Amino acid sequence: MHEIAVNIGWVFVFTFVGALTGIILIMCALAFLPRIIDKLTPNIDEEKEIIRGNQAVAEYFGRVVAAGIIGISIVIAAAVLGGIIACFMP
């Protein structure tokens, strides 16, 4: 019984650390992904185009940034799940 309680404690630790790491990585992704897209498209100023009402640029920019964030979220979820599973393995 004591071993189960210890394992459950480790699950909470891994989940908490994984959540904090995930939050930090998502915040970094939110900061750096738009800059990366700006560097990949040097002839287009996305901010000015969005302000001018260019829907195509706004949708492209939003979808690329969203796809990057979703990809990072999937990796973080897999890492957290791996840590949780590792706690229950003998």
Contacts in CASP RR format, 6 or more apart in sequence:
PFRMAT RR
TARGET T0000
AUTHOR 0000-0000-0000
METHOD contacts of the structure
MODEL  1
MHEIAVNIGWVFVFTFVGALTGIILIMCALAFLPRIIDKLTPNIDEEKEI
IRGNQAVAEYFGRVVAAGIIGISIVIAAAVLGGIIACFMP
7 87 0 8 1.000
7 88 0 8 1.000
8 87 0 8 1.000
9 87 0 8 1.000
10 87 0 8 1.000
11 84 0 8 1.000
11 87 0 8 1.000
11 88 0 8 1.000
14 80 0 8 1.000
14 83 0 8 1.000
14 84 0 8 1.000
14 86 0 8 1.000
14 87 0 8 1.000
15 80 0 8 1.000
15 84 0 8 1.000
18 76 0 8 1.000
18 79 0 8 1.000
18 80 0 8 1.000
19 80 0 8 1.000
21 76 0 8 1.000
21 79 0 8 1.000
22 72 0 8 1.000
22 73 0 8 1.000
22 76 0 8 1.000
25 72 0 8 1.000
25 76 0 8 1.000
26 69 0 8 1.000
26 72 0 8 1.000
26 73 0 8 1.000
26 76 0 8 1.000
29 68 0 8 1.000
29 69 0 8 1.000
29 72 0 8 1.000
30 65 0 8 1.000
30 69 0 8 1.000
33 64 0 8 1.000
33 65 0 8 1.000
33 68 0 8 1.000
33 69 0 8 1.000
34 46 0 8 1.000
34 61 0 8 1.000
34 65 0 8 1.000
37 46 0 8 1.000
37 61 0 8 1.000
37 64 0 8 1.000
37 65 0 8 1.000
38 45 0 8 1.000
38 46 0 8 1.000
44 57 0 8 1.000
46 57 0 8 1.000
46 61 0 8 1.000
49 57 0 8 1.000
49 58 0 8 1.000
50 57 0 8 1.000
50 58 0 8 1.000
50 61 0 8 1.000
END
